[in-house]
Amino acid sequence: MRPKASNLPDSLTRLLATPQRRAPGRARGEHPLPGTGRDSPHAALEAALLRGFVYGVSGLVWLVVAALFVRHLAR
């Protein structure tokens, strides 16, 4: 069934008209480039440091927001 072009924007019509393509032999949800070194110790350390940094920064943001909230309630 083809959508009516008058009801949809031009870019959406083109997007719906093009078929979805996947690489042959790849399962849905599989890593796109297997064997790229993601299982190396260096990559694991880098991911752990990055995750720690993100958790630390988000924790600091939560603390600042909580402090501002408590200060607002104290007034």
PDB file of N, CA, C and O in Angstrom:
ATOM      1  N   MET A   1       0.840  -1.177   0.000  1.00  0.00           N
ATOM      2  CA  MET A   1       0.000   0.000   0.000  1.00  0.00           C
ATOM      3  C   MET A   1       0.883   1.236   0.000  1.00  0.00           C
ATOM      4  O   MET A   1       1.754   1.383   0.857  1.00  0.00           O
ATOM      5  N   ARG A   2       0.666   2.098  -0.931  1.00  0.00           N
ATOM      6  CA  ARG A   2       1.469   3.308  -1.040  1.00  0.00           C
ATOM      7  C   ARG A   2       0.732   4.455  -0.356  1.00  0.00           C
ATOM      8  O   ARG A   2      -0.466   4.638  -0.572  1.00  0.00           O
ATOM      9  N   PRO A   3       1.453   5.242   0.483  1.00  0.00           N
ATOM     10  CA  PRO A   3       0.802   6.381   1.134  1.00  0.00           C
ATOM     11  C   PRO A   3       0.536   7.486   0.121  1.00  0.00           C
ATOM     12  O   PRO A   3       1.232   7.613  -0.887  1.00  0.00           O
ATOM     13  N   LYS A   4      -0.471   8.267   0.407  1.00  0.00           N
ATOM     14  CA  LYS A   4      -0.772   9.403  -0.455  1.00  0.00           C
ATOM     15  C   LYS A   4       0.286  10.469  -0.237  1.00  0.00           C
ATOM     16  O   LYS A   4       0.563  10.853   0.899  1.00  0.00           O
ATOM     17  N   ALA A   5       0.871  10.943  -1.311  1.00  0.00           N
ATOM     18  CA  ALA A   5       1.943  11.934  -1.215  1.00  0.00           C
ATOM     19  C   ALA A   5       1.434  13.268  -0.701  1.00  0.00           C
ATOM     20  O   ALA A   5       2.204  14.042  -0.132  1.00  0.00           O
ATOM     21  N   SER A   6       0.166  13.549  -0.889  1.00  0.00           N
ATOM     22  CA  SER A   6      -0.365  14.841  -0.453  1.00  0.00           C
ATOM     23  C   SER A   6      -0.516  14.925   1.063  1.00  0.00           C
ATOM     24  O   SER A   6      -0.527  16.024   1.618  1.00  0.00           O
ATOM     25  N   ASN A   7      -0.633  13.782   1.744  1.00  0.00           N
ATOM     26  CA  ASN A   7      -0.829  13.786   3.185  1.00  0.00           C
ATOM     27  C   ASN A   7       0.485  13.805   3.973  1.00  0.00           C
ATOM     28  O   ASN A   7       0.495  14.163   5.151  1.00  0.00           O
ATOM     29  N   LEU A   8       1.573  13.428   3.339  1.00  0.00           N
ATOM     30  CA  LEU A   8       2.850  13.324   4.029  1.00  0.00           C
ATOM     31  C   LEU A   8       3.855  14.325   3.475  1.00  0.00           C
ATOM     32  O   LEU A   8       3.791  14.673   2.296  1.00  0.00           O
ATOM     33  N   PRO A   9       4.793  14.797   4.313  1.00  0.00           N
ATOM     34  CA  PRO A   9       5.862  15.649   3.788  1.00  0.00           C
ATOM     35  C   PRO A   9       6.706  14.869   2.786  1.00  0.00           C
ATOM     36  O   PRO A   9       6.747  13.639   2.822  1.00  0.00           O
ATOM     37  N   ASP A  10       7.372  15.584   1.902  1.00  0.00           N
ATOM     38  CA  ASP A  10       8.150  14.951   0.843  1.00  0.00           C
ATOM     39  C   ASP A  10       9.233  14.039   1.403  1.00  0.00           C
ATOM     40  O   ASP A  10       9.429  12.938   0.888  1.00  0.00           O
ATOM     41  N   SER A  11       9.942  14.470   2.445  1.00  0.00           N
ATOM     42  CA  SER A  11      11.035  13.656   2.983  1.00  0.00           C
ATOM     43  C   SER A  11      10.509  12.371   3.608  1.00  0.00           C
ATOM     44  O   SER A  11      11.142  11.323   3.478  1.00  0.00           O
ATOM     45  N   LEU A  12       9.362  12.429   4.286  1.00  0.00           N
ATOM     46  CA  LEU A  12       8.782  11.237   4.888  1.00  0.00           C
ATOM     47  C   LEU A  12       8.281  10.288   3.818  1.00  0.00           C
ATOM     48  O   LEU A  12       8.394   9.072   3.973  1.00  0.00           O
ATOM     49  N   THR A  13       7.737  10.811   2.746  1.00  0.00           N
ATOM     50  CA  THR A  13       7.272   9.976   1.650  1.00  0.00           C
ATOM     51  C   THR A  13       8.438   9.217   1.030  1.00  0.00           C
ATOM     52  O   THR A  13       8.325   8.027   0.733  1.00  0.00           O
ATOM     53  N   ARG A  14       9.566   9.913   0.836  1.00  0.00           N
ATOM     54  CA  ARG A  14      10.740   9.232   0.277  1.00  0.00           C
ATOM     55  C   ARG A  14      11.260   8.176   1.239  1.00  0.00           C
ATOM     56  O   ARG A  14      11.689   7.108   0.804  1.00  0.00           O
ATOM     57  N   LEU A  15      11.231   8.450   2.527  1.00  0.00           N
ATOM     58  CA  LEU A  15      11.722   7.500   3.526  1.00  0.00           C
ATOM     59  C   LEU A  15      10.857   6.248   3.546  1.00  0.00           C
ATOM     60  O   LEU A  15      11.375   5.136   3.648  1.00  0.00           O
ATOM     61  N   LEU A  16       9.539   6.420   3.449  1.00  0.00           N
ATOM     62  CA  LEU A  16       8.647   5.271   3.457  1.00  0.00           C
ATOM     63  C   LEU A  16       8.728   4.478   2.159  1.00  0.00           C
ATOM     64  O   LEU A  16       8.462   3.277   2.155  1.00  0.00           O
ATOM     65  N   ALA A  17       9.087   5.124   1.071  1.00  0.00           N
ATOM     66  CA  ALA A  17       9.145   4.445  -0.221  1.00  0.00           C
ATOM     67  C   ALA A  17      10.394   3.591  -0.368  1.00  0.00           C
ATOM     68  O   ALA A  17      10.375   2.614  -1.117  1.00  0.00           O
ATOM     69  N   THR A  18      11.495   3.932   0.332  1.00  0.00           N
ATOM     70  CA  THR A  18      12.722   3.156   0.197  1.00  0.00           C
ATOM     71  C   THR A  18      12.644   1.915   1.067  1.00  0.00           C
ATOM     72  O   THR A  18      12.213   1.993   2.218  1.00  0.00           O
ATOM     73  N   PRO A  19      13.057   0.763   0.530  1.00  0.00           N
ATOM     74  CA  PRO A  19      13.005  -0.468   1.321  1.00  0.00           C
ATOM     75  C   PRO A  19      14.116  -0.485   2.384  1.00  0.00           C
ATOM     76  O   PRO A  19      15.191   0.080   2.181  1.00  0.00           O
ATOM     77  N   GLN A  20      13.840  -1.136   3.507  1.00  0.00           N
ATOM     78  CA  GLN A  20      14.834  -1.288   4.563  1.00  0.00           C
ATOM     79  C   GLN A  20      15.832  -2.359   4.128  1.00  0.00           C
ATOM     80  O   GLN A  20      15.439  -3.435   3.677  1.00  0.00           O
ATOM     81  N   ARG A  21      17.122  -2.060   4.266  1.00  0.00           N
ATOM     82  CA  ARG A  21      18.162  -3.012   3.862  1.00  0.00           C
ATOM     83  C   ARG A  21      19.034  -3.345   5.052  1.00  0.00           C
ATOM     84  O   ARG A  21      19.407  -2.471   5.836  1.00  0.00           O
ATOM     85  N   ARG A  22      19.358  -4.634   5.176  1.00  0.00           N
ATOM     86  CA  ARG A  22      20.307  -5.091   6.191  1.00  0.00           C
ATOM     87  C   ARG A  22      21.383  -5.892   5.497  1.00  0.00           C
ATOM     88  O   ARG A  22      21.158  -6.474   4.435  1.00  0.00           O
ATOM     89  N   ALA A  23      22.547  -5.917   6.103  1.00  0.00           N
ATOM     90  CA  ALA A  23      23.634  -6.703   5.531  1.00  0.00           C
ATOM     91  C   ALA A  23      23.266  -8.185   5.623  1.00  0.00           C
ATOM     92  O   ALA A  23      22.726  -8.625   6.638  1.00  0.00           O
ATOM     93  N   PRO A  24      23.553  -8.961   4.568  1.00  0.00           N
ATOM     94  CA  PRO A  24      23.203 -10.380   4.612  1.00  0.00           C
ATOM     95  C   PRO A  24      24.031 -11.114   5.664  1.00  0.00           C
ATOM     96  O   PRO A  24      25.218 -10.837   5.839  1.00  0.00           O
ATOM     97  N   GLY A  25      23.400 -12.040   6.351  1.00  0.00           N
ATOM     98  CA  GLY A  25      24.112 -12.846   7.336  1.00  0.00           C
ATOM     99  C   GLY A  25      24.215 -12.214   8.707  1.00  0.00           C
ATOM    100  O   GLY A  25      24.781 -12.823   9.614  1.00  0.00           O
ATOM    101  N   ARG A  26      23.695 -11.028   8.891  1.00  0.00           N
ATOM    102  CA  ARG A  26      23.755 -10.358  10.195  1.00  0.00           C
ATOM    103  C   ARG A  26      22.423 -10.481  10.898  1.00  0.00           C
ATOM    104  O   ARG A  26      21.378 -10.171  10.325  1.00  0.00           O
ATOM    105  N   ALA A  27      22.455 -10.925  12.119  1.00  0.00           N
ATOM    106  CA  ALA A  27      21.225 -11.028  12.898  1.00  0.00           C
ATOM    107  C   ALA A  27      20.870  -9.664  13.466  1.00  0.00           C
ATOM    108  O   ALA A  27      21.726  -8.794  13.628  1.00  0.00           O
ATOM    109  N   ARG A  28      19.596  -9.501  13.761  1.00  0.00           N
ATOM    110  CA  ARG A  28      19.134  -8.238  14.349  1.00  0.00           C
ATOM    111  C   ARG A  28      19.750  -8.080  15.735  1.00  0.00           C
ATOM    112  O   ARG A  28      19.735  -9.017  16.533  1.00  0.00           O
ATOM    113  N   GLY A  29      20.294  -6.896  16.025  1.00  0.00           N
ATOM    114  CA  GLY A  29      20.887  -6.622  17.325  1.00  0.00           C
ATOM    115  C   GLY A  29      22.336  -7.040  17.442  1.00  0.00           C
ATOM    116  O   GLY A  29      22.944  -6.833  18.492  1.00  0.00           O
ATOM    117  N   GLU A  30      22.901  -7.610  16.421  1.00  0.00           N
ATOM    118  CA  GLU A  30      24.299  -8.034  16.460  1.00  0.00           C
ATOM    119  C   GLU A  30      25.197  -6.824  16.268  1.00  0.00           C
ATOM    120  O   GLU A  30      24.826  -5.875  15.577  1.00  0.00           O
ATOM    121  N   HIS A  31      26.379  -6.852  16.878  1.00  0.00           N
ATOM    122  CA  HIS A  31      27.325  -5.756  16.743  1.00  0.00           C
ATOM    123  C   HIS A  31      27.685  -5.583  15.276  1.00  0.00           C
ATOM    124  O   HIS A  31      27.971  -6.577  14.609  1.00  0.00           O
ATOM    125  N   PRO A  32      27.683  -4.354  14.739  1.00  0.00           N
ATOM    126  CA  PRO A  32      27.905  -4.159  13.301  1.00  0.00           C
ATOM    127  C   PRO A  32      29.297  -4.562  12.827  1.00  0.00           C
ATOM    128  O   PRO A  32      29.437  -5.024  11.694  1.00  0.00           O
ATOM    129  N   LEU A  33      30.315  -4.408  13.640  1.00  0.00           N
ATOM    130  CA  LEU A  33      31.671  -4.745  13.228  1.00  0.00           C
ATOM    131  C   LEU A  33      32.291  -5.701  14.236  1.00  0.00           C
ATOM    132  O   LEU A  33      33.020  -5.255  15.122  1.00  0.00           O
ATOM    133  N   PRO A  34      32.029  -6.996  14.132  1.00  0.00           N
ATOM    134  CA  PRO A  34      32.613  -7.919  15.093  1.00  0.00           C
ATOM    135  C   PRO A  34      34.126  -8.012  14.921  1.00  0.00           C
ATOM    136  O   PRO A  34      34.641  -7.924  13.806  1.00  0.00           O
ATOM    137  N   GLY A  35      34.821  -8.186  16.020  1.00  0.00           N
ATOM    138  CA  GLY A  35      36.270  -8.325  15.958  1.00  0.00           C
ATOM    139  C   GLY A  35      37.007  -7.014  15.834  1.00  0.00           C
ATOM    140  O   GLY A  35      38.121  -6.998  15.311  1.00  0.00           O
ATOM    141  N   THR A  36      36.437  -5.906  16.291  1.00  0.00           N
ATOM    142  CA  THR A  36      37.095  -4.612  16.179  1.00  0.00           C
ATOM    143  C   THR A  36      37.951  -4.300  17.396  1.00  0.00           C
ATOM    144  O   THR A  36      38.401  -3.165  17.556  1.00  0.00           O
ATOM    145  N   GLY A  37      38.186  -5.291  18.261  1.00  0.00           N
ATOM    146  CA  GLY A  37      39.033  -5.061  19.421  1.00  0.00           C
ATOM    147  C   GLY A  37      38.279  -4.565  20.634  1.00  0.00           C
ATOM    148  O   GLY A  37      38.890  -4.045  21.567  1.00  0.00           O
ATOM    149  N   ARG A  38      36.966  -4.713  20.644  1.00  0.00           N
ATOM    150  CA  ARG A  38      36.173  -4.245  21.781  1.00  0.00           C
ATOM    151  C   ARG A  38      36.393  -5.131  23.004  1.00  0.00           C
ATOM    152  O   ARG A  38      36.067  -4.724  24.119  1.00  0.00           O
ATOM    153  N   ASP A  39      36.941  -6.334  22.818  1.00  0.00           N
ATOM    154  CA  ASP A  39      37.149  -7.220  23.939  1.00  0.00           C
ATOM    155  C   ASP A  39      38.567  -7.120  24.492  1.00  0.00           C
ATOM    156  O   ASP A  39      38.955  -7.934  25.330  1.00  0.00           O
ATOM    157  N   SER A  40      39.339  -6.152  24.047  1.00  0.00           N
ATOM    158  CA  SER A  40      40.700  -6.005  24.538  1.00  0.00           C
ATOM    159  C   SER A  40      40.695  -5.356  25.921  1.00  0.00           C
ATOM    160  O   SER A  40      39.750  -4.645  26.263  1.00  0.00           O
ATOM    161  N   PRO A  41      41.740  -5.593  26.721  1.00  0.00           N
ATOM    162  CA  PRO A  41      41.809  -4.978  28.059  1.00  0.00           C
ATOM    163  C   PRO A  41      41.841  -3.449  27.994  1.00  0.00           C
ATOM    164  O   PRO A  41      41.281  -2.773  28.858  1.00  0.00           O
ATOM    165  N   HIS A  42      42.495  -2.914  26.971  1.00  0.00           N
ATOM    166  CA  HIS A  42      42.573  -1.460  26.840  1.00  0.00           C
ATOM    167  C   HIS A  42      41.180  -0.861  26.634  1.00  0.00           C
ATOM    168  O   HIS A  42      40.839   0.149  27.250  1.00  0.00           O
ATOM    169  N   ALA A  43      40.382  -1.484  25.771  1.00  0.00           N
ATOM    170  CA  ALA A  43      39.027  -0.986  25.511  1.00  0.00           C
ATOM    171  C   ALA A  43      38.155  -1.127  26.756  1.00  0.00           C
ATOM    172  O   ALA A  43      37.323  -0.263  27.032  1.00  0.00           O
ATOM    173  N   ALA A  44      38.342  -2.219  27.513  1.00  0.00           N
ATOM    174  CA  ALA A  44      37.559  -2.409  28.729  1.00  0.00           C
ATOM    175  C   ALA A  44      37.913  -1.351  29.768  1.00  0.00           C
ATOM    176  O   ALA A  44      37.029  -0.815  30.436  1.00  0.00           O
ATOM    177  N   LEU A  45      39.205  -1.049  29.906  1.00  0.00           N
ATOM    178  CA  LEU A  45      39.636  -0.023  30.856  1.00  0.00           C
ATOM    179  C   LEU A  45      39.104   1.341  30.441  1.00  0.00           C
ATOM    180  O   LEU A  45      38.628   2.113  31.274  1.00  0.00           O
ATOM    181  N   GLU A  46      39.188   1.628  29.153  1.00  0.00           N
ATOM    182  CA  GLU A  46      38.689   2.911  28.660  1.00  0.00           C
ATOM    183  C   GLU A  46      37.187   3.042  28.902  1.00  0.00           C
ATOM    184  O   GLU A  46      36.715   4.107  29.299  1.00  0.00           O
ATOM    185  N   ALA A  47      36.436   1.970  28.666  1.00  0.00           N
ATOM    186  CA  ALA A  47      34.996   2.006  28.894  1.00  0.00           C
ATOM    187  C   ALA A  47      34.680   2.178  30.374  1.00  0.00           C
ATOM    188  O   ALA A  47      33.751   2.903  30.730  1.00  0.00           O
ATOM    189  N   ALA A  48      35.449   1.513  31.244  1.00  0.00           N
ATOM    190  CA  ALA A  48      35.211   1.636  32.688  1.00  0.00           C
ATOM    191  C   ALA A  48      35.522   3.050  33.169  1.00  0.00           C
ATOM    192  O   ALA A  48      34.785   3.597  33.990  1.00  0.00           O
ATOM    193  N   LEU A  49      36.590   3.643  32.675  1.00  0.00           N
ATOM    194  CA  LEU A  49      36.923   5.019  33.064  1.00  0.00           C
ATOM    195  C   LEU A  49      35.871   6.005  32.568  1.00  0.00           C
ATOM    196  O   LEU A  49      35.478   6.921  33.290  1.00  0.00           O
ATOM    197  N   LEU A  50      35.428   5.816  31.357  1.00  0.00           N
ATOM    198  CA  LEU A  50      34.397   6.699  30.812  1.00  0.00           C
ATOM    199  C   LEU A  50      33.098   6.561  31.593  1.00  0.00           C
ATOM    200  O   LEU A  50      32.443   7.555  31.906  1.00  0.00           O
ATOM    201  N   ARG A  51      32.727   5.308  31.908  1.00  0.00           N
ATOM    202  CA  ARG A  51      31.509   5.085  32.679  1.00  0.00           C
ATOM    203  C   ARG A  51      31.628   5.711  34.063  1.00  0.00           C
ATOM    204  O   ARG A  51      30.667   6.305  34.552  1.00  0.00           O
ATOM    205  N   GLY A  52      32.785   5.589  34.700  1.00  0.00           N
ATOM    206  CA  GLY A  52      32.995   6.202  36.007  1.00  0.00           C
ATOM    207  C   GLY A  52      32.911   7.713  35.954  1.00  0.00           C
ATOM    208  O   GLY A  52      32.342   8.339  36.848  1.00  0.00           O
ATOM    209  N   PHE A  53      33.475   8.303  34.909  1.00  0.00           N
ATOM    210  CA  PHE A  53      33.417   9.748  34.742  1.00  0.00           C
ATOM    211  C   PHE A  53      31.969  10.218  34.585  1.00  0.00           C
ATOM    212  O   PHE A  53      31.558  11.202  35.199  1.00  0.00           O
ATOM    213  N   VAL A  54      31.203   9.506  33.759  1.00  0.00           N
ATOM    214  CA  VAL A  54      29.807   9.883  33.530  1.00  0.00           C
ATOM    215  C   VAL A  54      29.004   9.744  34.814  1.00  0.00           C
ATOM    216  O   VAL A  54      28.207  10.621  35.146  1.00  0.00           O
ATOM    217  N   TYR A  55      29.209   8.633  35.551  1.00  0.00           N
ATOM    218  CA  TYR A  55      28.500   8.458  36.823  1.00  0.00           C
ATOM    219  C   TYR A  55      28.900   9.530  37.820  1.00  0.00           C
ATOM    220  O   TYR A  55      28.046  10.030  38.552  1.00  0.00           O
ATOM    221  N   GLY A  56      30.169   9.897  37.871  1.00  0.00           N
ATOM    222  CA  GLY A  56      30.629  10.933  38.792  1.00  0.00           C
ATOM    223  C   GLY A  56      30.024  12.284  38.492  1.00  0.00           C
ATOM    224  O   GLY A  56      29.562  12.978  39.398  1.00  0.00           O
ATOM    225  N   VAL A  57      30.022  12.661  37.232  1.00  0.00           N
ATOM    226  CA  VAL A  57      29.462  13.961  36.841  1.00  0.00           C
ATOM    227  C   VAL A  57      27.955  13.985  37.102  1.00  0.00           C
ATOM    228  O   VAL A  57      27.428  14.983  37.595  1.00  0.00           O
ATOM    229  N   SER A  58      27.259  12.892  36.773  1.00  0.00           N
ATOM    230  CA  SER A  58      25.812  12.886  37.018  1.00  0.00           C
ATOM    231  C   SER A  58      25.523  12.910  38.522  1.00  0.00           C
ATOM    232  O   SER A  58      24.532  13.508  38.943  1.00  0.00           O
ATOM    233  N   GLY A  59      26.364  12.275  39.337  1.00  0.00           N
ATOM    234  CA  GLY A  59      26.193  12.339  40.785  1.00  0.00           C
ATOM    235  C   GLY A  59      26.382  13.746  41.316  1.00  0.00           C
ATOM    236  O   GLY A  59      25.642  14.194  42.193  1.00  0.00           O
ATOM    237  N   LEU A  60      27.381  14.445  40.779  1.00  0.00           N
ATOM    238  CA  LEU A  60      27.592  15.833  41.194  1.00  0.00           C
ATOM    239  C   LEU A  60      26.411  16.717  40.803  1.00  0.00           C
ATOM    240  O   LEU A  60      26.008  17.589  41.572  1.00  0.00           O
ATOM    241  N   VAL A  61      25.867  16.500  39.638  1.00  0.00           N
ATOM    242  CA  VAL A  61      24.707  17.281  39.203  1.00  0.00           C
ATOM    243  C   VAL A  61      23.527  17.019  40.137  1.00  0.00           C
ATOM    244  O   VAL A  61      22.831  17.954  40.531  1.00  0.00           O
ATOM    245  N   TRP A  62      23.297  15.744  40.495  1.00  0.00           N
ATOM    246  CA  TRP A  62      22.214  15.419  41.425  1.00  0.00           C
ATOM    247  C   TRP A  62      22.438  16.083  42.784  1.00  0.00           C
ATOM    248  O   TRP A  62      21.490  16.583  43.388  1.00  0.00           O
ATOM    249  N   LEU A  63      23.673  16.093  43.266  1.00  0.00           N
ATOM    250  CA  LEU A  63      23.958  16.738  44.548  1.00  0.00           C
ATOM    251  C   LEU A  63      23.679  18.235  44.494  1.00  0.00           C
ATOM    252  O   LEU A  63      23.104  18.789  45.432  1.00  0.00           O
ATOM    253  N   VAL A  64      24.076  18.893  43.417  1.00  0.00           N
ATOM    254  CA  VAL A  64      23.827  20.332  43.277  1.00  0.00           C
ATOM    255  C   VAL A  64      22.331  20.610  43.224  1.00  0.00           C
ATOM    256  O   VAL A  64      21.849  21.546  43.863  1.00  0.00           O
ATOM    257  N   VAL A  65      21.592  19.800  42.466  1.00  0.00           N
ATOM    258  CA  VAL A  65      20.148  19.997  42.369  1.00  0.00           C
ATOM    259  C   VAL A  65      19.497  19.760  43.732  1.00  0.00           C
ATOM    260  O   VAL A  65      18.611  20.515  44.133  1.00  0.00           O
ATOM    261  N   ALA A  66      19.929  18.723  44.444  1.00  0.00           N
ATOM    262  CA  ALA A  66      19.357  18.453  45.769  1.00  0.00           C
ATOM    263  C   ALA A  66      19.680  19.585  46.739  1.00  0.00           C
ATOM    264  O   ALA A  66      18.820  19.984  47.525  1.00  0.00           O
ATOM    265  N   ALA A  67      20.905  20.110  46.698  1.00  0.00           N
ATOM    266  CA  ALA A  67      21.273  21.218  47.580  1.00  0.00           C
ATOM    267  C   ALA A  67      20.445  22.460  47.274  1.00  0.00           C
ATOM    268  O   ALA A  67      20.006  23.151  48.193  1.00  0.00           O
ATOM    269  N   LEU A  68      20.228  22.749  46.008  1.00  0.00           N
ATOM    270  CA  LEU A  68      19.405  23.897  45.644  1.00  0.00           C
ATOM    271  C   LEU A  68      17.955  23.698  46.077  1.00  0.00           C
ATOM    272  O   LEU A  68      17.295  24.649  46.497  1.00  0.00           O
ATOM    273  N   PHE A  69      17.465  22.478  45.977  1.00  0.00           N
ATOM    274  CA  PHE A  69      16.104  22.176  46.393  1.00  0.00           C
ATOM    275  C   PHE A  69      15.944  22.352  47.911  1.00  0.00           C
ATOM    276  O   PHE A  69      14.967  22.942  48.373  1.00  0.00           O
ATOM    277  N   VAL A  70      16.903  21.837  48.674  1.00  0.00           N
ATOM    278  CA  VAL A  70      16.854  21.979  50.130  1.00  0.00           C
ATOM    279  C   VAL A  70      16.966  23.441  50.521  1.00  0.00           C
ATOM    280  O   VAL A  70      16.264  23.908  51.417  1.00  0.00           O
ATOM    281  N   ARG A  71      17.853  24.162  49.842  1.00  0.00           N
ATOM    282  CA  ARG A  71      17.993  25.601  50.139  1.00  0.00           C
ATOM    283  C   ARG A  71      16.700  26.352  49.853  1.00  0.00           C
ATOM    284  O   ARG A  71      16.321  27.262  50.591  1.00  0.00           O
ATOM    285  N   HIS A  72      16.028  25.963  48.778  1.00  0.00           N
ATOM    286  CA  HIS A  72      14.756  26.604  48.436  1.00  0.00           C
ATOM    287  C   HIS A  72      13.691  26.313  49.490  1.00  0.00           C
ATOM    288  O   HIS A  72      12.926  27.204  49.861  1.00  0.00           O
ATOM    289  N   LEU A  73      13.637  25.074  49.973  1.00  0.00           N
ATOM    290  CA  LEU A  73      12.665  24.716  50.997  1.00  0.00           C
ATOM    291  C   LEU A  73      12.972  25.383  52.337  1.00  0.00           C
ATOM    292  O   LEU A  73      12.061  25.665  53.116  1.00  0.00           O
ATOM    293  N   ALA A  74      14.243  25.633  52.602  1.00  0.00           N
ATOM    294  CA  ALA A  74      14.635  26.231  53.890  1.00  0.00           C
ATOM    295  C   ALA A  74      14.220  27.688  53.978  1.00  0.00           C
ATOM    296  O   ALA A  74      14.052  28.214  55.078  1.00  0.00           O
ATOM    297  N   ARG A  75      14.057  28.325  52.884  1.00  0.00           N
ATOM    298  CA  ARG A  75      13.703  29.760  52.899  1.00  0.00           C
ATOM    299  C   ARG A  75      12.316  29.994  53.331  1.00  0.00           C
ATOM    300  O   ARG A  75      11.874  31.141  53.394  1.00  0.00           O
TER     301      ARG A  75
END
